[in-house]
Amino acid sequence: MSGEQQGSPDGGASALLAVYDDALPAVYGYLLRRCADQRVAEDLTSETFLAAMDTVRRDRAARPTTPWLIGVARHKLADHWRRMQRTPDPVEEVPERGDDEWDAHLDRMVAHHTLATLSPTHRAVLTLRYVDDLPVGDCAALLERTVGATEALLTRAKRAFRAAYPDTDTRSGPTGSRRGGHA
């Protein structure tokens, strides 16, 4: 194979290096917000840039940009979720952060914790649909399902999330602790 076919430091690889400093925090942030585990986000960020390097070496016309790299990261995250479906491991607790804007922070923690209790499939479809704001058809393509199956999965995932989400009345103190009652 000639050097031109394999790519060269002056081709796509140098273009990737040129956007690396700007793209790295964007890609890592994208992944961290969606998986809530720093180690997984770091691993997926590495996988993203390795896959991007492979692509630019194979395809000299590829010109990496931050949005393109986030697209690669989205695929790496979907691959991760599929692996989790096949080999489920217990999800660790959501790491605690500072207590600025405590109510919003608490709600985010509860939502992350609730997502972590769901199956990887439910977690994946809810994140793709409501965090990434993807249309159902795109969610279906990433999860390798039909649109109808994905809509049914979304319905089941939302029901599971609602069932797993702690009753907000119990967090408000003793006045909201009546089981089944409404304030």
Secondary structure, DSSP 8 states (H G I E B T S, - for coil): --HHHH--TTTHHHHHHHHHHHHHHHHHHHHHHHH--HHHHHHHHHHHHHHHHHHHHH-TT----HHHHHHHHHHHHHHHHHHHHHS------------TTHHHHHHHHHHHHHHHHS-HHHHHHHIIIIIS---HHHHHHHHT--HHHHHHHHHHHHHHHHHHS--HHHHT-GGG-STT---
